[in-house]
Amino acid sequence: MVNLAVVYYSSTGATYALAAASAAAAEKLGAEVRLRRVAELDPGAAAASRSGSSQHRTATEHVPVAEAADLDWADAILIGSPVHFGLAAPAVMQFINTTSALSVAGKLSTKVVSAFATASAPHGGQVSTILALHNAICHWGSIIIATGSTAGVLFKPHNGNPYGASSTGAVHEENLEAIEFQTERTIAVAAAVLRGGLEPVVAAAATTADETTVDTTAGTPAETA
């Protein structure tokens, strides 16, 4: 059985719709699933005051808030964000910033991870947001899963993105099919990794002759600059 964490941030519900569809698809495949929402950084900020935001927050209060421990538990991770100026939402990046201790200790290096995004406009930054999330996944040392350009669902008019499922405006049924495919692919690779017994890449215990230890709370060199 694969443990899957579906971690998302959503202000008005589009990203949540994809995340919930991913969780449902994974459960049908027999995976153990944790659907987790990234907490709002500032409930009074502009992103949190958009039309429909208040209603969406109320409707999803039952979804537990994501914690780094959820990533530690998972074998596979899907992480989703709305587009913010071509990047992931600040709340998502803040959550990623809490994972340094896991990352440096190698605890994310055997995870199978895939990303998805939503935007309000066509070509509004869905791909750049997914690729920005891939940057963080590379720092984790995780195995990135892209949707590719092979499955028929990816060629439907509302899809067409080979990096990860995405949507424009209201989530379309074809977008839900795409995230279901992405989830199935992610779980299949995670299951193969589990069968193969891939060992974590663990930070060295000593870096000098005097056995100076690695500080696993400090993040990677790039993260501590």
C-alpha positions in Angstrom: 0.0 0.0 0.0 1.3 3.4 -1.0 0.9 6.4 1.5 -0.1 9.5 -0.5 -0.1 13.0 0.8 -2.1 15.5 -1.3 -1.0 18.9 -0.2 -2.6 22.1 -1.6 -3.3 25.7 -1.1 -6.6 27.2 -2.5 -8.1 30.6 -2.0 -11.4 30.1 -3.9 -11.6 26.4 -4.5 -10.1 25.6 -7.9 -6.9 24.0 -6.6 -8.9 22.3 -3.9 -11.1 20.7 -6.6 -8.1 19.1 -8.2 -6.6 18.1 -4.9 -9.9 16.4 -3.8 -10.1 14.6 -7.1 -6.6 13.3 -6.7 -7.3 12.1 -3.2 -10.5 10.3 -4.4 -8.6 8.6 -7.3 -5.9 7.5 -4.9 -8.3 5.9 -2.5 -9.9 4.0 -5.3 -6.5 2.6 -6.1 -6.1 1.4 -2.5 -3.7 4.0 -1.4 -3.7 5.4 2.2 -4.4 9.1 1.6 -3.9 12.3 3.6 -5.6 15.3 2.0 -4.0 18.4 3.6 -4.5 22.1 3.1 -1.7 24.7 3.5 -2.7 27.3 6.0 -3.4 30.8 5.0 -0.5 33.1 5.8 -2.6 36.2 6.3 -6.4 35.9 6.4 -6.6 39.6 5.7 -4.4 39.7 2.7 -5.7 40.4 -0.9 -5.4 36.8 -2.0 -7.6 35.7 1.0 -10.2 38.3 0.3 -11.2 37.4 -3.2 -14.8 36.7 -4.1 -15.6 33.3 -2.7 -12.6 33.0 -0.5 -14.5 33.2 2.8 -17.1 30.7 1.6 -14.3 28.3 0.5 -12.5 28.6 3.8 -15.7 27.7 5.7 -16.4 24.8 3.4 -13.0 23.3 3.8 -12.4 23.8 7.6 -12.7 20.0 8.0 -9.5 19.5 6.0 -6.5 19.2 8.3 -3.7 21.7 7.9 -0.5 20.3 6.3 2.5 19.7 8.4 6.0 18.5 7.5 5.2 15.3 9.3 2.7 14.5 6.5 5.5 14.5 4.0 7.6 12.3 6.3 4.7 9.8 6.4 4.1 9.7 2.7 5.7 7.5 0.0 4.2 9.8 -2.7 3.3 13.5 -2.6 1.1 15.6 -4.9 1.4 19.3 -4.2 -0.8 21.9 -5.8 -1.0 25.7 -5.9 -2.8 28.5 -7.7 -0.5 30.8 -9.8 0.8 33.9 -8.1 2.7 36.0 -10.6 4.0 32.8 -12.4 5.1 31.3 -9.1 3.5 29.1 -6.4 1.4 30.9 -3.8 3.5 32.4 -0.9 1.7 30.1 1.6 2.9 27.1 -0.4 6.5 28.4 -0.4 6.3 29.1 3.3 5.2 25.5 3.9 8.1 24.2 1.8 10.4 26.3 3.9 9.4 24.2 6.9 10.8 21.0 5.3 14.6 21.8 5.6 15.2 19.4 8.4 13.5 16.5 6.5 15.3 17.4 3.3 18.9 17.7 4.7 18.4 14.4 6.6 17.5 12.7 3.4 14.0 11.8 4.5 12.4 13.2 1.3 15.0 11.6 -1.1 12.9 8.5 -1.7 9.6 10.3 -2.1 7.8 10.3 -5.5 6.5 13.8 -6.0 4.3 15.5 -8.6 2.9 19.1 -8.9 -0.3 20.7 -10.3 -1.5 24.3 -10.6 -4.5 26.5 -11.3 -4.9 29.9 -12.8 -7.6 32.4 -13.8 -6.3 32.9 -17.4 -5.0 30.8 -20.3 -1.2 30.8 -20.3 -1.4 32.5 -16.9 1.6 30.8 -15.5 0.4 27.3 -14.8 3.6 25.7 -16.3 6.0 28.1 -14.7 4.3 27.5 -11.3 4.7 23.7 -11.7 8.3 24.1 -12.7 9.0 26.4 -9.8 7.6 23.7 -7.5 9.9 21.2 -9.3 12.8 23.4 -8.2 12.0 22.7 -4.6 11.4 19.0 -5.3 15.0 18.9 -6.7 16.3 20.3 -3.4 14.4 17.5 -1.6 16.2 15.0 -3.8 12.8 13.5 -4.6 11.7 11.7 -7.8 9.7 14.1 -10.0 6.7 12.7 -11.9 5.4 14.7 -14.8 2.3 13.8 -16.7 4.1 13.7 -20.1 2.4 13.7 -23.5 1.4 10.1 -23.9 -2.1 9.6 -22.4 -5.1 10.6 -24.4 -6.6 12.6 -21.6 -3.7 15.1 -21.9 -4.7 16.0 -25.4 -8.2 17.0 -24.6 -8.9 20.8 -25.2 -8.8 21.8 -21.6 -5.5 20.0 -20.8 -2.4 19.8 -22.9 0.2 20.4 -20.2 2.9 17.7 -20.0 4.3 18.9 -16.7 1.3 18.4 -14.4 -2.4 18.8 -14.4 -3.6 22.4 -14.5 -6.8 24.3 -15.0 -8.0 27.8 -16.2 -10.8 29.4 -14.3 -13.5 26.9 -13.2 -12.2 23.4 -13.1 -13.4 21.4 -16.1 -14.2 17.7 -16.1 -11.2 17.1 -18.4 -8.9 18.7 -15.8 -10.2 16.2 -13.2 -9.4 13.4 -15.6 -5.9 14.8 -16.0 -5.3 14.9 -12.2 -6.6 11.4 -11.9 -4.1 10.2 -14.5 -1.4 12.1 -12.7 -2.3 10.5 -9.4 -2.3 7.0 -10.9 1.1 7.5 -12.5 2.5 8.9 -9.3 1.2 6.0 -7.2 2.5 3.4 -9.7 6.0 4.8 -9.6 5.9 5.0 -5.8 4.8 1.4 -5.6 7.8 0.4 -7.8 10.1 2.4 -5.6 8.8 0.6 -2.5 9.2 -2.8 -4.2 12.8 -1.9 -5.1 13.6 -0.9 -1.6 15.3 2.4 -2.5 17.4 3.7 0.4 17.3 7.3 1.5 20.2 9.6 0.7 21.3 10.7 4.1 23.5 13.7 4.9 27.0 12.7 6.0 27.5 12.5 9.8 30.8 14.3 9.6 32.3 16.8 7.2 35.8 17.4 8.6 38.5 15.5 10.5 37.3 16.9 13.8 33.9 15.3 13.0 31.9 18.5 12.7 28.3 17.4 12.3 25.8 18.5 9.7 23.1 20.8 11.2 19.9 19.3 9.7 17.8 22.2 10.9 19.7 24.8 8.9 18.7 23.8 5.4 20.8 23.4 2.3 23.6 25.9 1.6 21.3 27.7 -0.9 18.6 27.9 1.7 20.8 29.4 4.4 22.3 32.2 2.3 
